[in-house]
Amino acid sequence: MKVDEPSYREKVYELVRRIPRGRVMTYGQIAAILGEGYTARTVGYVMHGANETKLPWQRVINSQGKCSTGKITLPVNLQQSMLESEGIKFNAAGKCDLNTYLWFPEGFEDQEEKSISLFDH
């Protein structure tokens, strides 16, 4: 499966469309859920190339709980501002609490404890 194939991209978009308002997923988390052939980097590549207007792209962040688009979007920090408008709080370092805001789709809740322990370090 290749990153530029529509079916590859659509699997990412399908999952991202399910993220509820006020919650986030990480690039790596999406890759782990989608499985073989997906990595945090390729999910980031797919999200960067998204041109679907109804895709809640702002809900995908890095594993540190930070927005990865801060300096590359106009206006600056657009992603963080969008997430804040959904009720997500960021600290002075630009991090949100993944223990609070990380979302897992149905059937993957068992990964929640394992993933959150990774973020605590």
MDTraj code that builds the backbone (N, CA, C; nanometers):
import mdtraj as md
import numpy as np

residues = "MET LYS VAL ASP GLU PRO SER TYR ARG GLU LYS VAL TYR GLU LEU VAL ARG ARG ILE PRO ARG GLY ARG VAL MET THR TYR GLY GLN ILE ALA ALA ILE LEU GLY GLU GLY TYR THR ALA ARG THR VAL GLY TYR VAL MET HIS GLY ALA ASN GLU THR LYS LEU PRO TRP GLN ARG VAL ILE ASN SER GLN GLY LYS CYS SER THR GLY LYS ILE THR LEU PRO VAL ASN LEU GLN GLN SER MET LEU GLU SER GLU GLY ILE LYS PHE ASN ALA ALA GLY LYS CYS ASP LEU ASN THR TYR LEU TRP PHE PRO GLU GLY PHE GLU ASP GLN GLU GLU LYS SER ILE SER LEU PHE ASP HIS".split()
xyz = np.array([
    [0.0835, -0.1177, 0.0000],
    [0.0000, 0.0000, 0.0000],
    [0.0884, 0.1247, 0.0000],
    [0.0542, 0.2192, -0.0824],
    [0.1348, 0.3405, -0.0950],
    [0.0617, 0.4604, -0.0368],
    [0.1400, 0.5525, 0.0222],
    [0.0860, 0.6707, 0.0879],
    [-0.0007, 0.7539, -0.0055],
    [0.0349, 0.7604, -0.1322],
    [-0.0400, 0.8446, -0.2255],
    [-0.1662, 0.7788, -0.2805],
    [-0.1892, 0.6522, -0.2457],
    [-0.3099, 0.5850, -0.2939],
    [-0.4320, 0.6392, -0.2201],
    [-0.5399, 0.6634, -0.2930],
    [-0.6611, 0.7154, -0.2292],
    [-0.7109, 0.6283, -0.1137],
    [-0.7019, 0.4968, -0.1256],
    [-0.7523, 0.4093, -0.0190],
    [-0.6675, 0.4224, 0.1077],
    [-0.5378, 0.4441, 0.0918],
    [-0.4482, 0.4639, 0.2058],
    [-0.4881, 0.5908, 0.2801],
    [-0.5036, 0.6985, 0.2067],
    [-0.5426, 0.8273, 0.2648],
    [-0.6820, 0.8190, 0.3270],
    [-0.7741, 0.7553, 0.2588],
    [-0.9120, 0.7497, 0.3063],
    [-0.9231, 0.6797, 0.4410],
    [-0.8415, 0.5798, 0.4667],
    [-0.8449, 0.5121, 0.5970],
    [-0.8061, 0.6089, 0.7084],
    [-0.7096, 0.6945, 0.6824],
    [-0.6703, 0.7965, 0.7805],
    [-0.7860, 0.8942, 0.7997],
    [-0.8398, 0.9459, 0.6904],
    [-0.9470, 1.0445, 0.6973],
    [-1.0710, 0.9877, 0.7674],
    [-1.1024, 0.8621, 0.7387],
    [-1.2192, 0.7986, 0.7987],
    [-1.2070, 0.7975, 0.9518],
    [-1.0890, 0.7656, 1.0021],
    [-1.0664, 0.7640, 1.1461],
    [-1.0685, 0.9054, 1.2039],
    [-1.0059, 0.9994, 1.1365],
    [-0.9998, 1.1381, 1.1847],
    [-1.1399, 1.1988, 1.1906],
    [-1.2261, 1.1656, 1.0962],
    [-1.3630, 1.2185, 1.0966],
    [-1.4409, 1.1754, 1.2201],
    [-1.3993, 1.0680, 1.2836],
    [-1.4700, 1.0143, 1.4006],
    [-1.4261, 1.0787, 1.5318],
    [-1.3167, 1.1531, 1.5321],
    [-1.2683, 1.2131, 1.6565],
    [-1.3705, 1.3168, 1.7030],
    [-1.4228, 1.3003, 1.8248],
    [-1.5244, 1.3954, 1.8718],
    [-1.4666, 1.5334, 1.9021],
    [-1.5524, 1.6303, 1.8973],
    [-1.5173, 1.7678, 1.9348],
    [-1.4640, 1.7668, 2.0780],
    [-1.3541, 1.8391, 2.1004],
    [-1.2955, 1.8477, 2.2338],
    [-1.2049, 1.7317, 2.2694],
    [-1.1724, 1.6478, 2.1733],
    [-1.0825, 1.5340, 2.1944],
    [-0.9782, 1.5339, 2.0837],
    [-0.8681, 1.4614, 2.1038],
    [-0.7603, 1.4547, 2.0056],
    [-0.7103, 1.3115, 1.9911],
    [-0.6396, 1.2880, 1.8830],
    [-0.5623, 1.1656, 1.8624],
    [-0.4232, 1.2093, 1.8190],
    [-0.3251, 1.1202, 1.8365],
    [-0.1901, 1.1517, 1.7904],
    [-0.1639, 1.0814, 1.6577],
    [-0.0647, 1.1327, 1.5857],
    [-0.0260, 1.0710, 1.4585],
    [0.0112, 0.9250, 1.4792],
    [0.0907, 0.8986, 1.5820],
    [0.1346, 0.7618, 1.6103],
    [0.0211, 0.6706, 1.6519],
    [-0.0725, 0.7238, 1.7272],
    [-0.1881, 0.6464, 1.7705],
    [-0.2706, 0.6039, 1.6490],
    [-0.2918, 0.6962, 1.5565],
    [-0.3659, 0.6634, 1.4339],
    [-0.2925, 0.5554, 1.3558],
    [-0.1620, 0.5690, 1.3434],
    [-0.0817, 0.4690, 1.2711],
    [-0.0928, 0.3321, 1.3373],
    [-0.0869, 0.3274, 1.4699],
    [-0.0953, 0.1998, 1.5410],
    [-0.2314, 0.1343, 1.5200],
    [-0.3365, 0.2133, 1.5206],
    [-0.4713, 0.1601, 1.5006],
    [-0.4899, 0.1101, 1.3577],
    [-0.4378, 0.1837, 1.2606],
    [-0.4537, 0.1429, 1.1207],
    [-0.3639, 0.0261, 1.0831],
    [-0.2538, 0.0092, 1.1531],
    [-0.1717, -0.1103, 1.1363],
    [-0.0622, -0.1006, 1.0323],
    [-0.0256, -0.2164, 0.9836],
    [0.0894, -0.2305, 0.8941],
    [0.0816, -0.1350, 0.7752],
    [0.1944, -0.0705, 0.7490],
    [0.2021, 0.0227, 0.6373],
    [0.1797, 0.1668, 0.6792],
    [0.1379, 0.1880, 0.8043],
    [0.1145, 0.3234, 0.8550],
    [0.2169, 0.3549, 0.9630],
    [0.2699, 0.4771, 0.9589],
    [0.3605, 0.5254, 1.0627],
    [0.3147, 0.6657, 1.1008],
    [0.3645, 0.7146, 1.2127],
    [0.3296, 0.8515, 1.2526],
    [0.3665, 0.9493, 1.1413],
    [0.4795, 0.9267, 1.0792],
    [0.5259, 1.0155, 0.9724],
    [0.4334, 1.0127, 0.8506],
    [0.3889, 0.8926, 0.8116],
    [0.3020, 0.8860, 0.6936],
    [0.1637, 0.9427, 0.7247],
    [0.1157, 0.9241, 0.8484],
    [-0.0117, 0.9853, 0.8866],
    [0.0017, 1.1373, 0.8802],
    [0.1141, 1.1910, 0.9272],
    [0.1397, 1.3347, 0.9186],
    [0.1418, 1.3822, 0.7741],
    [0.2036, 1.3048, 0.6884],
    [0.2099, 1.3385, 0.5456],
    [0.0696, 1.3442, 0.4856],
    [-0.0109, 1.2435, 0.5187],
    [-0.1484, 1.2382, 0.4679],
    [-0.2281, 1.3581, 0.5192],
    [-0.2132, 1.3884, 0.6488],
    [-0.2880, 1.5006, 0.7061],
    [-0.2437, 1.6334, 0.6462],
    [-0.1156, 1.6475, 0.6209],
    [-0.0651, 1.7716, 0.5613],
    [-0.1243, 1.7945, 0.4224],
    [-0.1497, 1.6861, 0.3520],
    [-0.2027, 1.6970, 0.2161],
    [-0.3543, 1.6959, 0.2081],
    [-0.4200, 1.6951, 0.3235],
    [-0.5667, 1.6881, 0.3237],
    [-0.6263, 1.8160, 0.2666],
    [-0.7224, 1.7992, 0.1775],
    [-0.7906, 1.9160, 0.1225],
    [-0.9412, 1.9043, 0.1399],
    [-0.9815, 1.8154, 0.2273],
    [-1.1234, 1.7952, 0.2557],
    [-1.1678, 1.8995, 0.3578],
    [-1.2665, 1.9777, 0.3255],
    [-1.3057, 2.0895, 0.4120],
    [-1.3720, 2.0449, 0.5424],
    [-1.4376, 1.9313, 0.5452],
    [-1.5059, 1.8866, 0.6664],
    [-1.4195, 1.7970, 0.7543],
    [-1.2951, 1.7769, 0.7192],
    [-1.2046, 1.6931, 0.7979],
    [-1.1551, 1.7713, 0.9196],
    [-1.1789, 1.7221, 1.0409],
    [-1.1338, 1.7948, 1.1601],
    [-0.9833, 1.7737, 1.1845],
    [-0.9034, 1.8203, 1.0923],
    [-0.7580, 1.8002, 1.0939],
    [-0.6940, 1.8515, 1.2222],
    [-0.7531, 1.9535, 1.2826],
    [-0.6947, 2.0140, 1.4014],
    [-0.6914, 1.9174, 1.5186],
    [-0.7670, 1.8104, 1.5148],
    [-0.7753, 1.7159, 1.6262],
    [-0.6650, 1.6115, 1.6249],
    [-0.5720, 1.6220, 1.5316],
    [-0.4584, 1.5297, 1.5264],
    [-0.3336, 1.6075, 1.5665],
    [-0.2715, 1.5625, 1.6760],
    [-0.1562, 1.6335, 1.7326],
    [-0.0404, 1.5361, 1.7537],
    [0.0722, 1.5877, 1.8010],
    [0.1866, 1.4993, 1.8221],
    [0.1800, 1.4298, 1.9580],
    [0.2691, 1.3354, 1.9798],
    [0.2659, 1.2522, 2.0998],
    [0.3048, 1.3268, 2.2267],
    [0.3503, 1.4505, 2.2125],
    [0.3821, 1.5327, 2.3293],
    [0.2602, 1.6127, 2.3751],
    [0.1514, 1.6040, 2.3006],
    [0.0321, 1.6815, 2.3320],
    [0.0363, 1.8209, 2.2733],
    [0.1248, 1.8401, 2.1748],
    [0.1406, 1.9715, 2.1122],
    [0.0897, 1.9702, 1.9687],
    [0.0582, 2.0876, 1.9208],
    [0.0212, 2.1057, 1.7809],
    [0.1489, 2.1116, 1.6984],
    [0.1475, 2.0430, 1.5868],
    [0.2664, 2.0404, 1.5011],
    [0.2619, 2.1450, 1.3914],
    [0.1543, 2.2207, 1.3844],
    [0.1382, 2.3154, 1.2736],
    [0.1610, 2.4599, 1.3146],
    [0.1996, 2.4845, 1.4393],
    [0.2069, 2.6189, 1.4960],
    [0.2635, 2.7272, 1.4081],
    [0.3769, 2.7033, 1.3484],
    [0.4442, 2.8084, 1.2720],
    [0.4226, 2.7959, 1.1210],
    [0.3486, 2.6909, 1.0781],
    [0.3332, 2.6728, 0.9333],
    [0.1930, 2.7048, 0.8837],
    [0.1054, 2.7483, 0.9724],
    [-0.0291, 2.7850, 0.9283],
    [-0.0490, 2.9343, 0.9448],
    [-0.1383, 2.9864, 0.8685],
    [-0.1765, 3.1266, 0.8836],
    [-0.3236, 3.1301, 0.9194],
    [-0.3634, 3.1913, 1.0245],
    [-0.2770, 3.2616, 1.1191],
    [-0.1929, 3.1642, 1.2020],
    [-0.0860, 3.2165, 1.2601],
    [0.0030, 3.1359, 1.3436],
    [-0.0793, 3.0772, 1.4586],
    [-0.0504, 2.9524, 1.4918],
    [-0.1198, 2.8794, 1.5992],
    [-0.2689, 2.8579, 1.5733],
    [-0.3068, 2.8499, 1.4478],
    [-0.4458, 2.8250, 1.4109],
    [-0.4978, 2.6957, 1.4734],
    [-0.4193, 2.5890, 1.4662],
    [-0.4630, 2.4598, 1.5182],
    [-0.4926, 2.4682, 1.6680],
    [-0.4009, 2.5264, 1.7446],
    [-0.4225, 2.5386, 1.8883],
    [-0.5455, 2.6239, 1.9182],
    [-0.5625, 2.7311, 1.8453],
    [-0.6795, 2.8176, 1.8651],
    [-0.8089, 2.7423, 1.8369],
    [-0.8094, 2.6615, 1.7310],
    [-0.9279, 2.5833, 1.6965],
    [-0.9602, 2.4833, 1.8074],
    [-0.8555, 2.4181, 1.8593],
    [-0.8766, 2.3208, 1.9664],
    [-0.9223, 2.3891, 2.0950],
    [-0.8663, 2.5047, 2.1241],
    [-0.9099, 2.5794, 2.2426],
    [-1.0571, 2.6177, 2.2312],
    [-1.1022, 2.6491, 2.1105],
    [-1.2431, 2.6843, 2.0915],
    [-1.3345, 2.5631, 2.1137],
    [-1.2764, 2.4420, 2.1083],
    [-1.3511, 2.3190, 2.1357],
    [-1.3426, 2.2812, 2.2837],
    [-1.2704, 2.3612, 2.3632],
    [-1.2616, 2.3358, 2.5062],
    [-1.1337, 2.2709, 2.5533],
    [-1.0401, 2.2462, 2.4634],
    [-0.9129, 2.1849, 2.5022],
    [-0.8221, 2.2929, 2.5595],
    [-0.7644, 2.2639, 2.6737],
    [-0.6773, 2.3606, 2.7410],
    [-0.5306, 2.3228, 2.7178],
    [-0.4492, 2.4239, 2.6915],
    [-0.3058, 2.4073, 2.6705],
    [-0.2320, 2.4840, 2.7802],
    [-0.1171, 2.4294, 2.8224],
    [-0.0377, 2.5012, 2.9220],
    [0.0530, 2.6024, 2.8517],
    [0.1353, 2.6722, 2.9294],
    [0.2225, 2.7770, 2.8742],
    [0.3216, 2.7222, 2.7723],
    [0.3548, 2.5931, 2.7820],
    [0.4475, 2.5303, 2.6875],
    [0.3761, 2.4815, 2.5616],
    [0.2438, 2.5046, 2.5526],
    [0.1695, 2.4635, 2.4337],
    [0.1301, 2.3174, 2.4332],
    [0.1226, 2.2550, 2.5512],
    [0.0847, 2.1139, 2.5607],
    [-0.0542, 2.1000, 2.6210],
    [-0.1290, 2.0044, 2.5672],
    [-0.2555, 1.9683, 2.6310],
    [-0.2324, 1.8384, 2.7068],
    [-0.3172, 1.8098, 2.8017],
    [-0.3052, 1.6895, 2.8839],
    [-0.3665, 1.5713, 2.8087],
    [-0.2812, 1.4838, 2.7580],
    [-0.3310, 1.3693, 2.6819],
    [-0.4106, 1.2743, 2.7704],
    [-0.3834, 1.2724, 2.9005],
    [-0.4634, 1.1885, 2.9911],
    [-0.6091, 1.2332, 2.9907],
    [-0.6325, 1.3587, 2.9638],
    [-0.7674, 1.4155, 2.9628],
    [-0.8305, 1.4126, 2.8244],
    [-0.7555, 1.4480, 2.7207],
    [-0.8157, 1.4744, 2.5893],
    [-0.7966, 1.3654, 2.4841],
    [-0.7095, 1.2679, 2.5083],
    [-0.6847, 1.1641, 2.4082],
    [-0.8091, 1.0779, 2.3904],
    [-0.8458, 1.0511, 2.2654],
    [-0.9646, 0.9729, 2.2328],
    [-0.9256, 0.8422, 2.1671],
    [-0.9976, 0.7371, 2.2015],
    [-0.9790, 0.6059, 2.1404],
    [-1.1106, 0.5607, 2.0796],
    [-1.1081, 0.5147, 1.9551],
    [-1.2324, 0.4664, 1.8937],
    [-1.2785, 0.3372, 1.9613],
    [-1.4062, 0.3094, 1.9481],
    [-1.4624, 0.1879, 2.0057],
    [-1.3832, 0.0667, 1.9585],
    [-1.3524, -0.0206, 2.0519],
    [-1.2750, -0.1398, 2.0201],
    [-1.1266, -0.1229, 2.0465],
    [-1.0830, -0.0019, 2.0717],
    [-0.9413, 0.0240, 2.0974],
    [-0.9186, 0.0840, 2.2361],
    [-1.0222, 0.0827, 2.3197],
    [-1.0098, 0.1390, 2.4531],
    [-0.9033, 0.0660, 2.5352],
    [-0.8799, -0.0620, 2.5050],
    [-0.7795, -0.1372, 2.5795],
    [-0.6388, -0.0816, 2.5573],
    [-0.6177, -0.0058, 2.4518],
    [-0.4877, 0.0566, 2.4261],
    [-0.4695, 0.1839, 2.5067],
    [-0.5780, 0.2326, 2.5653],
    [-0.5730, 0.3605, 2.6352],
    [-0.4739, 0.3586, 2.7507],
    [-0.4822, 0.2609, 2.8394],
    [-0.3916, 0.2559, 2.9547],
    [-0.2459, 0.2445, 2.9102],
    [-0.2211, 0.1586, 2.8111],
    [-0.0848, 0.1401, 2.7605],
    [-0.0310, 0.2690, 2.7004],
    [-0.1128, 0.3359, 2.6215],
    [-0.0690, 0.4593, 2.5558],
    [-0.0469, 0.5719, 2.6554],
    [-0.1369, 0.5872, 2.7487],
    [-0.1248, 0.6971, 2.8437],
    [-0.0008, 0.6801, 2.9290],
    [0.0353, 0.5578, 2.9626],
    [0.1573, 0.5409, 3.0421],
    [0.2808, 0.5847, 2.9632],
    [0.2758, 0.5740, 2.8330],
    [0.3876, 0.6223, 2.7497],
    [0.3984, 0.7735, 2.7557],
    [0.2839, 0.8426, 2.7619],
    [0.2827, 0.9886, 2.7619],
    [0.3258, 1.0458, 2.8962],
    [0.3168, 0.9668, 3.0018],
    [0.3509, 1.0158, 3.1354],
    [0.5017, 1.0296, 3.1551],
    [0.5822, 0.9765, 3.0672],
    [0.7289, 0.9810, 3.0855],
    [0.7910, 1.1001, 3.0195],
])
top = md.Topology()
chain = top.add_chain()
for i, resn in enumerate(residues, 1):
    res = top.add_residue(resn, chain, resSeq=i)
    for name in ("N", "CA", "C"):
        top.add_atom(name, md.element.get_by_symbol(name[0]), res)
traj = md.Trajectory(xyz[None], top)
